Amino acid sequence: MSATPSAASPRIVVAGAGPAAQALVRRLTSQPGPAGGAAITVLSNRDDSSEALLELAAIPQVSVRFGQPASHIDASARTVATADGLEFAYDHLVIATGSAPVLPPVQGAGRALSYSTIDDAGLLGEAVKDVTRVVGRRPLGLLVGTGPAAGQAEAVLRARGVRPVRTTLRPAAVLPSIAGSALPATGIVFEDGSRMNGDLVVLAEERAPRSDLAASAGLETAPDGGIAVGRDLATSVPGIWAIGDAASCDGLRLGLLLSAEAAAMLCASGLLMDGLYAGRQTSLAA
């Protein structure tokens, strides 16, 4: 059972509330010692919340601030300010702000499957099982996208028995299935009116890391715009870490290298190695 934080508990602020952030909070609060007793503040950019996030908010030492996205970091003072002007002191800060699509959504994109991080592989596999059961044969998949994400999606589709046809030309729309079909989408149409038909459609378009916070803290960024992290997910500024799709490691978005759970485990280990109490003891002695 997690303990309620005391005045001497290390303070961890997590900027972001997506899958990677949630996985990190779950892992930290399940640890014995300093990590399990840390006072954790999660800054979410959304007013609404998932059931998983509400469960985290019910943990005694976790405070979830809904609709309060982090907007500025003062690395020297170790504080984070939100868009509404709230300020939170931290001993350790974890940036998990994710990524955003580079281009506007394709019309009807909600009918298609999507692939943006390695966590999507499992969901894609389950969807392929359903499609295979419906069509009763090896499915034909239409894959839209370029770059590493599309390459991973193609590998996932092939491994699960799909015959993927990949196009780098962006469609104008994803076509719905015929009335009464159990399949959500079976084709795409391009600006010139030409179309491609299949049994499923996967969009694996490129995304841009949400790394605006990096500039305010003086963090080093990668060529792709992500927050540069080492193999331990530490940034270039002491006390600040980055996980999930906001981070970049070895030239790739971290979301394409590590699942949310794997990133959370690695970051939690790094926080423990760094000494969760160190920053708090220093601030108390000042």
Backbone torsions as a table, in degrees:
resi	resn	phi	psi	omega
1	MET	NA	135.3	-177.8
2	SER	-74.3	146.0	-178.9
3	ALA	-93.1	151.3	173.8
4	THR	-73.3	134.0	-175.9
5	PRO	-63.9	146.0	175.6
6	SER	-100.3	179.2	-179.2
7	ALA	-62.8	-26.0	-178.0
8	ALA	-95.4	5.5	-178.7
9	SER	-66.4	141.5	175.0
10	PRO	-64.1	145.4	-177.0
11	ARG	-106.4	120.3	178.8
12	ILE	-116.8	126.3	174.7
13	VAL	-110.5	130.2	177.4
14	VAL	-111.9	114.2	179.3
15	ALA	-89.8	102.3	-174.8
16	GLY	124.7	154.5	-176.0
17	ALA	-140.6	25.1	179.4
18	GLY	-81.4	-167.0	-176.8
19	PRO	-56.1	-42.4	-179.0
20	ALA	-66.5	-42.6	178.6
21	ALA	-63.3	-44.1	-179.9
22	GLN	-63.2	-42.0	179.6
23	ALA	-63.7	-38.7	179.5
24	LEU	-65.3	-45.2	-179.4
25	VAL	-62.5	-43.0	178.1
26	ARG	-60.0	-42.4	-178.1
27	ARG	-68.6	-43.6	-178.9
28	LEU	-63.6	-43.1	-176.6
29	THR	-74.7	-11.6	177.5
30	SER	-94.4	-4.4	-177.5
31	GLN	-83.7	146.6	171.8
32	PRO	-77.0	164.2	174.1
33	GLY	78.6	-152.4	-174.7
34	PRO	-56.0	-40.4	-177.5
35	ALA	-63.4	-45.4	-178.0
36	GLY	-67.6	-21.9	-179.8
37	GLY	-103.6	6.6	-177.8
38	ALA	-66.6	147.1	173.3
39	ALA	-85.9	114.7	-173.5
40	ILE	-112.7	126.3	175.3
41	THR	-112.2	125.5	179.0
42	VAL	-108.6	123.1	-179.8
43	LEU	-101.6	109.5	-177.2
44	SER	-103.3	140.9	179.2
45	ASN	-86.5	-0.6	-177.5
46	ARG	-112.0	143.4	176.7
47	ASP	-78.3	-33.5	178.0
48	ASP	-86.5	172.8	-176.1
49	SER	-151.7	152.5	175.7
50	SER	-82.4	165.6	177.5
51	GLU	-60.7	-37.8	-179.7
52	ALA	-62.7	-39.3	-179.7
53	LEU	-71.1	-35.4	176.7
54	LEU	-65.6	-35.4	176.7
55	GLU	-64.3	-39.5	177.4
56	LEU	-65.9	-38.9	-178.8
57	ALA	-64.7	-21.4	-179.9
58	ALA	-81.1	-10.3	177.9
59	ILE	-72.4	131.8	-171.6
60	PRO	-51.5	-43.0	-174.6
61	GLN	-92.2	7.6	-179.3
62	VAL	-106.5	128.4	175.9
63	SER	-118.0	116.7	178.4
64	VAL	-101.3	120.8	179.2
65	ARG	-101.4	100.6	-177.4
66	PHE	-75.5	141.2	178.6
67	GLY	66.2	27.7	-179.6
68	GLN	-129.7	71.2	178.8
69	PRO	-68.4	142.9	176.5
70	ALA	-67.7	136.2	-177.6
71	SER	-123.7	-20.1	-177.9
72	HIS	-154.3	141.2	177.6
73	ILE	-120.2	129.3	170.4
74	ASP	-104.1	96.0	-173.5
75	ALA	-67.1	-32.2	-179.0
76	SER	-71.9	-37.8	178.5
77	ALA	-88.1	-9.9	-176.3
78	ARG	55.7	57.1	175.7
79	THR	-132.8	154.0	176.0
80	VAL	-124.8	130.8	177.3
81	ALA	-107.6	147.2	178.1
82	THR	-99.8	172.4	-179.1
83	ALA	-61.1	-27.1	-179.7
84	ASP	-92.1	4.7	175.8
85	GLY	91.6	3.8	175.1
86	LEU	-71.8	147.7	-178.1
87	GLU	-127.1	134.8	-178.4
88	PHE	-127.9	128.9	176.3
89	ALA	-83.5	148.1	179.5
90	TYR	-140.4	153.1	167.1
91	ASP	-96.1	-34.1	175.7
92	HIS	-137.7	135.0	179.5
93	LEU	-119.7	132.0	177.2
94	VAL	-119.0	120.1	179.0
95	ILE	-93.1	121.4	-179.0
96	ALA	-139.0	55.1	-173.0
97	THR	-87.3	-3.4	173.2
98	GLY	74.0	-156.3	-177.5
99	SER	-137.2	172.1	-179.7
100	ALA	-136.5	151.9	177.5
101	PRO	-60.4	142.6	178.0
102	VAL	-73.8	-37.8	-177.0
103	LEU	-112.4	159.6	176.2
104	PRO	-61.4	154.4	-178.8
105	PRO	-60.6	143.8	172.8
106	VAL	-69.3	141.2	178.0
107	GLN	-56.8	128.9	-179.6
108	GLY	78.4	15.8	-177.1
109	ALA	-59.3	-26.9	180.0
110	GLY	-63.5	-18.6	178.5
111	ARG	-80.8	-19.1	-175.6
112	ALA	-91.7	163.7	169.4
113	LEU	-83.3	157.5	-179.6
114	SER	-129.0	152.7	175.9
115	TYR	-139.7	115.3	178.1
116	SER	-130.7	-28.0	177.0
117	THR	-134.8	168.4	-178.7
118	ILE	-64.5	-21.1	176.7
119	ASP	-65.8	-21.1	-179.0
120	ASP	-75.8	-12.5	-177.6
121	ALA	-60.9	-43.1	180.0
122	GLY	-64.6	-44.0	179.2
123	LEU	-64.3	-39.0	179.3
124	LEU	-65.5	-39.9	178.5
125	GLY	-62.4	-41.2	178.7
126	GLU	-65.9	-39.5	178.7
127	ALA	-64.6	-38.3	178.9
128	VAL	-63.7	-38.8	177.2
129	LYS	-58.4	-45.0	-179.2
130	ASP	-64.3	-43.8	-179.3
131	VAL	-64.6	-42.3	179.8
132	THR	-60.4	-40.3	179.4
133	ARG	-65.2	-38.0	-178.4
134	VAL	-71.3	-46.3	-175.0
135	VAL	-83.4	-20.3	177.2
136	GLY	70.2	23.5	179.2
137	ARG	-159.8	-178.6	176.6
138	ARG	-67.8	121.4	-175.6
139	PRO	-72.6	152.8	171.3
140	LEU	-101.8	121.1	-177.4
141	GLY	-109.9	137.2	175.0
142	LEU	-100.1	119.4	-176.8
143	LEU	-113.8	123.7	-179.9
144	VAL	-109.8	125.3	175.3
145	GLY	148.5	164.1	175.7
146	THR	-130.3	167.5	174.2
147	GLY	85.0	-173.7	-174.2
148	PRO	-59.3	-38.9	-178.4
149	ALA	-62.4	-44.5	179.2
150	ALA	-66.4	-37.0	177.9
151	GLY	-63.2	-42.3	176.7
152	GLN	-64.8	-43.3	-179.2
153	ALA	-61.3	-40.4	179.0
154	GLU	-63.1	-41.6	178.8
155	ALA	-63.3	-40.7	179.0
156	VAL	-63.5	-44.5	-179.9
157	LEU	-62.4	-45.4	179.8
158	ARG	-62.9	-41.1	-178.9
159	ALA	-64.8	-23.5	-178.6
160	ARG	-103.7	16.6	171.6
161	GLY	87.8	9.5	179.7
162	VAL	-87.8	143.9	171.5
163	ARG	-92.2	97.9	-176.5
164	PRO	-83.4	137.0	170.9
165	VAL	-115.6	114.4	-172.8
166	ARG	-101.2	135.0	175.6
167	THR	-125.4	136.6	176.4
168	THR	-95.2	-7.3	176.2
169	LEU	-82.0	125.3	-176.2
170	ARG	-74.6	128.7	179.4
171	PRO	-76.6	162.5	175.0
172	ALA	-82.0	-30.7	-177.4
173	ALA	-159.1	155.9	171.1
174	VAL	-97.6	128.5	-174.6
175	LEU	-88.3	138.1	177.1
176	PRO	-74.3	159.3	175.6
177	SER	-73.1	166.7	177.3
178	ILE	-66.7	155.8	-178.1
179	ALA	-56.8	134.1	178.1
180	GLY	91.1	-8.8	179.8
181	SER	-77.3	147.6	177.7
182	ALA	-84.8	-4.9	-179.3
183	LEU	-91.2	133.2	-177.5
184	PRO	-71.3	-34.6	-178.0
185	ALA	-150.6	141.8	-178.5
186	THR	-132.3	10.4	179.6
187	GLY	-171.8	171.0	176.4
188	ILE	-135.0	151.9	178.6
189	VAL	-126.8	141.2	-177.1
190	PHE	-101.0	171.0	-175.9
191	GLU	-58.1	-32.7	-177.7
192	ASP	-83.9	4.5	178.7
193	GLY	92.6	-11.3	177.3
194	SER	-70.7	157.6	-177.1
195	ARG	-142.7	162.9	173.8
196	MET	-127.4	138.2	-179.2
197	ASN	-117.8	146.6	178.5
198	GLY	-160.0	-161.0	179.4
199	ASP	-102.5	-19.9	177.8
200	LEU	-155.6	157.4	-179.8
201	VAL	-125.5	131.0	178.6
202	VAL	-122.2	125.1	174.9
203	LEU	-100.8	120.7	-180.0
204	ALA	-129.4	55.9	-177.6
205	GLU	-80.6	157.9	-176.3
206	GLU	-68.5	151.9	-179.5
207	ARG	-127.5	157.6	179.4
208	ALA	-112.1	130.9	178.8
209	PRO	-60.9	140.4	172.9
210	ARG	-85.7	92.9	-173.0
211	SER	-124.0	26.5	-179.3
212	ASP	-59.3	-31.6	-179.2
213	LEU	-64.2	-24.9	-175.8
214	ALA	-58.4	-41.0	-177.0
215	ALA	-64.3	-41.3	-177.5
216	SER	-66.2	-26.3	-178.9
217	ALA	-98.7	-3.0	-178.4
218	GLY	72.3	28.5	-178.9
219	LEU	-77.6	146.2	174.9
220	GLU	-72.0	137.1	178.0
221	THR	-114.0	158.7	-179.2
222	ALA	-91.7	165.7	179.3
223	PRO	-56.2	-28.9	179.9
224	ASP	-82.8	2.2	178.5
225	GLY	93.3	-8.1	179.1
226	GLY	-76.3	163.7	176.9
227	ILE	-75.0	120.9	-176.5
228	ALA	-70.7	126.9	177.4
229	VAL	-129.9	156.5	174.6
230	GLY	-87.4	-173.4	-178.8
231	ARG	-64.8	-19.5	177.4
232	ASP	-93.3	3.3	179.0
233	LEU	72.2	11.6	174.1
234	ALA	-78.1	142.6	176.9
235	THR	-86.7	-172.8	-179.4
236	SER	-77.5	-9.2	179.9
237	VAL	-110.5	126.2	-178.9
238	PRO	-55.8	139.0	177.1
239	GLY	87.6	-4.6	-179.0
240	ILE	-119.9	131.7	-179.1
241	TRP	-124.2	160.7	176.8
242	ALA	-139.5	134.6	179.8
243	ILE	-134.3	166.4	178.0
244	GLY	73.5	-159.9	-171.3
245	ASP	-73.7	-7.4	175.8
246	ALA	-78.0	-18.6	-174.8
247	ALA	-99.5	158.1	177.7
248	SER	-134.6	132.8	-179.6
249	CYS	-139.2	132.5	180.0
250	ASP	56.5	33.7	174.9
251	GLY	82.3	6.5	-180.0
252	LEU	-129.0	150.7	170.6
253	ARG	-56.3	136.1	-176.5
254	LEU	-60.9	-30.0	179.3
255	GLY	-63.4	-20.3	177.2
256	LEU	-91.1	-7.8	-179.4
257	LEU	-105.5	-38.6	-174.6
258	LEU	-131.8	142.2	172.2
259	SER	-70.3	164.9	178.8
260	ALA	-58.5	-41.5	-179.3
261	GLU	-66.9	-41.8	-179.9
262	ALA	-66.0	-41.4	178.3
263	ALA	-64.4	-40.0	179.0
264	ALA	-63.3	-42.4	179.6
265	MET	-63.4	-43.3	-179.2
266	LEU	-67.1	-41.8	-179.8
267	CYS	-67.4	-42.4	178.4
268	ALA	-60.9	-40.8	177.9
269	SER	-63.7	-40.6	178.8
270	GLY	-64.8	-39.6	177.9
271	LEU	-62.9	-40.9	179.0
272	LEU	-67.3	-41.3	179.2
273	MET	-64.9	-34.7	-179.1
274	ASP	-73.8	-17.6	178.6
275	GLY	89.7	92.3	-175.1
276	LEU	-60.8	-27.8	-178.1
277	TYR	-84.7	-15.6	-170.2
278	ALA	-57.4	-52.4	-178.0
279	GLY	-62.6	-39.3	-178.4
280	ARG	-66.7	-40.9	-179.9
281	GLN	-64.9	-38.2	178.8
282	THR	-64.1	-43.7	-178.6
283	SER	-67.5	-33.9	179.1
284	LEU	-70.7	-31.4	-178.1
285	ALA	-80.7	-18.5	-176.4
286	ALA	-67.1	NA	NA
